[in-house]
Amino acid sequence: MKDSTYDHYIAIDWSIKNMAIARMTKKSNKITAIDVPSDIAELQIYLKNLRGTKVLMIEETTTSQWLYTELKDCVERIIICDPYRNKLLNEGAKTDKIDATKLVQLLKAGLIKEVYHSDDKFLYLRRVVSGYEDLIKAGVRLKNQRYALLRACGKKGKEKRDIKLGSRGEQFVLQCLNRQIKAYEEEKKGYKKEFARLARKYPEIRHQKSLPGVATINAVKIVSRVVSPYRFADKGHYLSYVGLIKLEKISGGKSYGKRDPRYCRQLKSVYKSGVIAAIGGNNPINDYYKYLIREKGYPEYNARHKASRRLAILSLGVFRSGKRYQPYRRDHVKSSREVPSDL
């Protein structure tokens, strides 16, 4: 839908060396575009000097959160858009100035998809979670390297750190890997302490921890990613965001199958692993999983997937309610009433 509620429509293509700025007005489709050296102070002055209401669009990139924070007081609204949707930018010549010109056209026509950004209290959580995930990836790589080295030397790969290898070079590499793994484990302990502190500080994290299979680290991941549950229109949009439903392709009355949406892999992993942790325990998710297998005849994989969707919906509901999850009373309710209805 075309948006004509602002006096100025501005798009910026930002890089370290230069910034391209394109602008259209409410009354005219004429585009004014400039390409100048990057300077955040000059950009703030430029935006503040424009009279009337302003909407600013920036493509999602590594600097978009910083730009959002720096420029939010200079305009009425900032839109961080999804670059994957901007197919118009692929056509024709490409420069920063041309990109900014096309962006402002998409903005005024209302053809962009917004990426959620905020400057709220959970920004620190996102930074910590990002650092933790990078640390885990590095630790897994180190452990795989150590395992591969030991296997190449005829070992089982799980030997203790004080093991001796025959070659001096192999022993040197093993000692280096052992030191790095030890440092990784110490850093991991530090992150876990910080996650525990955050759980004590934020009630939203404690509420997520009350869900079956959701421990402290995964609770922090959920809160840091979702930020506000009200940005999702309904549970279907949320399930699409976390990658637990597929989108059907239909043209000319014919179905061409289903495909995965572009989703948050981190949250999909949280809910999938949460169900695995909940299975076998004394909780509603385990009851629902068993119900799907025994009563509905679902294969285990499909039952786990549907249980993951149930856990995601409960997580969204807990976030919206602002209260801890309250499961049914297990000792005073009949078995048939304990099982939630199928989704």
C-alpha positions in Angstrom: 0.0 0.0 0.0 1.3 3.4 -0.9 2.3 5.5 2.1 1.7 9.3 1.8 1.6 10.2 5.5 5.1 11.8 5.7 6.5 15.0 4.2 9.9 13.5 3.5 10.9 9.9 2.4 14.6 9.3 2.9 16.8 6.2 2.1 20.4 5.8 3.1 23.0 3.4 1.7 25.7 3.5 4.4 29.3 2.2 4.2 32.5 3.0 6.1 33.8 5.4 3.5 30.7 7.0 2.0 26.9 7.4 2.5 24.4 7.8 -0.3 21.2 9.7 0.6 18.1 9.7 -1.6 15.0 11.8 -0.8 11.5 12.2 -2.1 8.7 14.5 -0.8 5.0 14.0 -0.2 4.1 16.3 -3.0 6.6 15.2 -5.6 8.1 12.0 -7.0 11.3 13.8 -8.0 14.3 12.2 -6.3 17.2 14.1 -4.9 20.3 11.9 -4.4 23.8 12.7 -3.1 26.8 10.6 -2.4 29.2 12.1 0.3 31.8 10.9 2.8 30.3 9.1 5.8 29.8 11.3 8.8 27.1 10.5 11.4 27.1 14.0 12.8 26.5 15.6 9.4 23.8 13.1 8.7 22.0 14.0 12.0 22.2 17.7 11.1 20.9 17.1 7.6 17.9 15.1 8.9 17.0 17.7 11.6 17.1 20.6 9.1 14.4 19.0 7.0 11.0 20.6 7.9 8.0 18.4 8.4 7.6 14.7 9.2 10.3 12.3 8.1 10.5 8.5 7.6 14.0 7.0 7.1 14.8 3.6 5.6 18.0 1.6 5.9 18.8 -1.9 4.7 19.5 -4.5 7.3 23.3 -4.9 7.7 26.0 -5.0 10.4 25.7 -1.2 11.1 21.9 -1.0 11.0 21.4 -1.3 14.8 24.0 1.4 15.4 22.4 3.7 12.8 19.0 3.1 14.3 20.2 4.2 17.8 22.0 7.2 16.4 19.3 8.5 14.1 16.0 7.6 15.9 15.7 11.1 17.5 16.1 12.8 14.1 13.1 11.4 12.4 9.5 10.3 13.2 10.1 6.8 12.1 13.0 4.5 11.1 12.4 1.4 9.0 15.1 -1.3 8.7 14.2 -3.2 5.7 14.9 -6.8 4.5 17.4 -6.6 1.6 16.3 -10.0 0.3 13.0 -8.5 -0.7 14.4 -5.6 -2.6 14.7 -7.3 -6.0 14.5 -4.0 -7.8 18.1 -3.3 -6.7 19.3 -6.3 -8.8 18.2 -4.7 -12.1 20.4 -2.3 -14.0 23.6 -0.6 -12.9 24.6 -0.7 -9.3 26.2 2.1 -7.2 25.5 3.4 -3.7 23.7 6.4 -5.2 21.5 4.2 -7.4 20.8 1.8 -4.6 19.6 4.7 -2.4 17.5 6.0 -5.2 15.7 2.7 -5.6 15.3 2.3 -1.9 13.5 5.6 -1.5 11.2 4.6 -4.4 10.3 1.3 -2.7 9.8 3.2 0.6 7.3 5.7 -0.8 5.5 2.9 -2.7 5.2 0.8 0.5 6.9 -2.2 -1.1 9.4 -3.0 1.6 9.5 -5.6 4.4 10.5 -4.2 7.8 13.1 -5.9 10.0 12.4 -5.4 13.7 14.8 -3.2 15.6 14.6 -1.5 18.9 16.8 0.3 21.4 15.3 -1.2 24.5 16.7 -3.0 27.5 17.2 -6.3 25.7 19.9 -5.0 23.4 22.5 -6.1 25.9 21.0 -9.6 26.0 21.3 -9.9 22.2 25.0 -8.9 22.4 25.7 -11.5 25.1 23.8 -14.3 23.3 25.7 -13.5 20.1 29.0 -13.7 21.9 28.0 -16.9 23.5 27.1 -18.6 20.3 30.3 -17.5 18.6 32.2 -19.0 21.6 30.4 -22.3 21.4 31.1 -22.5 17.6 34.8 -21.9 18.3 34.8 -24.5 21.1 33.2 -27.1 19.0 35.8 -26.5 16.3 38.7 -26.9 18.7 37.3 -30.1 20.1 36.8 -31.5 16.6 40.4 -30.6 15.8 41.6 -32.4 18.9 39.5 -35.5 18.1 40.8 -35.6 14.5 44.4 -35.3 15.7 44.1 -38.1 18.2 42.3 -40.3 15.6 45.1 -39.6 13.1 47.6 -40.9 15.7 45.7 -44.1 16.2 43.8 -43.1 19.4 40.1 -43.2 20.3 39.8 -39.4 20.3 38.5 -39.1 23.9 41.8 -39.5 25.8 42.6 -37.1 28.7 44.7 -34.0 28.2 47.9 -35.5 29.6 48.2 -38.1 26.9 51.6 -38.4 25.1 51.9 -38.7 21.4 54.8 -40.2 19.5 55.7 -37.2 17.3 57.1 -34.0 18.7 55.0 -32.0 16.2 51.8 -33.8 17.1 52.5 -33.4 20.8 53.0 -29.6 20.3 49.8 -29.2 18.4 47.9 -31.2 21.0 49.2 -29.1 23.8 48.1 -25.9 22.0 44.7 -27.3 21.5 44.4 -28.4 25.1 45.3 -24.9 26.3 42.7 -23.3 24.0 40.0 -25.8 25.0 40.8 -25.0 28.7 40.4 -21.3 28.0 37.2 -21.9 26.1 35.7 -23.8 29.1 36.6 -21.0 31.5 35.0 -18.4 29.2 31.9 -20.6 28.9 31.6 -20.7 32.7 31.7 -16.9 32.7 28.9 -16.7 30.2 26.8 -19.1 32.3 27.2 -16.9 35.4 26.1 -13.9 33.4 23.1 -15.7 32.1 22.1 -16.7 35.6 22.5 -13.0 36.7 20.3 -11.9 33.8 17.6 -14.5 34.8 17.5 -13.0 38.3 17.2 -9.5 36.9 14.6 -9.9 34.2 11.2 -11.5 35.0 10.6 -12.2 31.3 13.5 -14.7 31.4 12.2 -16.3 34.6 8.8 -16.7 33.0 10.3 -18.5 30.0 12.3 -20.8 32.4 9.0 -22.0 33.8 8.2 -23.8 30.5 9.0 -27.5 30.2 12.4 -28.1 28.7 13.5 -24.5 28.7 16.6 -23.8 30.9 18.3 -20.5 31.6 20.4 -20.2 28.4 17.5 -21.0 26.1 15.2 -18.6 28.1 17.7 -15.8 27.5 17.8 -16.6 23.8 14.0 -16.5 23.5 13.7 -13.1 25.3 16.7 -11.6 23.4 15.2 -12.6 20.0 11.5 -11.9 20.6 11.9 -8.7 22.5 8.2 -7.8 22.1 5.6 -10.6 21.5 3.2 -8.0 20.2 5.1 -7.6 16.9 3.5 -10.9 15.9 -0.1 -10.6 14.7 -1.0 -14.2 15.8 0.6 -17.5 16.6 0.8 -18.4 12.9 3.2 -15.5 12.3 5.3 -16.5 15.2 5.5 -20.2 14.1 6.6 -18.9 10.7 9.2 -16.7 12.3 10.7 -19.7 14.3 10.6 -22.0 11.3 8.0 -24.5 12.6 5.5 -24.3 9.7 5.9 -24.4 6.0 4.4 -22.0 3.4 2.4 -23.5 0.5 3.0 -22.4 -3.1 -0.2 -22.2 -5.2 -0.6 -20.8 -8.7 -3.5 -21.3 -11.1 -5.3 -23.4 -8.6 -2.4 -25.9 -8.5 -0.2 -26.6 -5.4 3.5 -26.7 -6.0 4.3 -28.0 -2.6 5.5 -26.3 0.6 8.7 -24.5 1.4 10.4 -23.2 4.6 10.1 -19.5 5.3 13.1 -17.4 6.1 13.2 -18.0 9.8 15.2 -17.6 13.0 17.3 -20.7 13.2 18.3 -19.9 16.8 14.7 -20.0 18.1 13.9 -23.2 16.1 16.8 -24.9 17.8 15.6 -23.6 21.2 12.2 -25.1 20.8 13.4 -28.3 19.2 15.9 -29.0 21.9 13.4 -27.9 24.6 11.0 -30.7 23.5 13.8 -33.3 23.5 14.6 -32.2 27.1 10.9 -32.3 28.1 10.2 -35.8 26.7 10.3 -38.4 29.5 9.6 -35.9 32.2 6.5 -35.1 34.3 5.1 -32.2 32.2 2.4 -31.3 29.7 4.7 -31.3 26.7 5.7 -35.0 27.4 2.0 -35.8 27.8 1.1 -34.2 24.5 4.0 -36.0 22.8 2.8 -39.4 24.1 -0.8 -38.5 23.2 0.2 -37.9 19.6 2.1 -41.2 19.3 -0.4 -43.4 21.2 -3.7 -41.9 20.4 -3.1 -40.2 17.0 -0.6 -42.7 15.6 2.0 -40.0 14.7 5.6 -41.1 14.0 8.1 -39.9 16.6 9.6 -37.3 14.3 6.2 -35.7 13.5 5.1 -35.9 17.1 8.3 -34.0 18.2 7.7 -31.4 15.6 4.1 -30.8 16.7 5.2 -30.7 20.3 7.8 -28.1 19.3 5.0 -26.0 17.9 3.0 -26.4 21.1 6.0 -25.3 23.1 6.5 -22.2 20.9 2.9 -21.2 21.3 3.1 -21.6 25.0 6.3 -19.5 25.0 4.6 -16.7 23.1 1.6 -16.8 25.4 3.8 -16.6 28.5 5.6 -13.6 27.0 2.3 -11.8 26.3 0.7 -12.6 29.7 3.7 -11.4 31.7 3.3 -14.4 34.1 4.9 -17.7 34.7 3.6 -20.8 33.0 1.0 -22.6 35.2 0.6 -26.2 34.1 -2.5 -28.1 35.1 -2.7 -29.9 38.4 -1.4 -33.3 37.7 -2.6 -35.1 40.8 -6.2 -34.0 40.6 -7.1 -34.1 36.9 -8.1 -37.1 34.9 -5.7 -38.3 32.2 -8.1 -37.4 29.4 -8.3 -33.8 30.6 -4.6 -33.5 31.0 -3.9 -33.8 27.3 -4.2 -30.5 25.4 -6.3 -30.6 22.2 -4.5 -31.1 18.9 -3.2 -28.1 17.1 
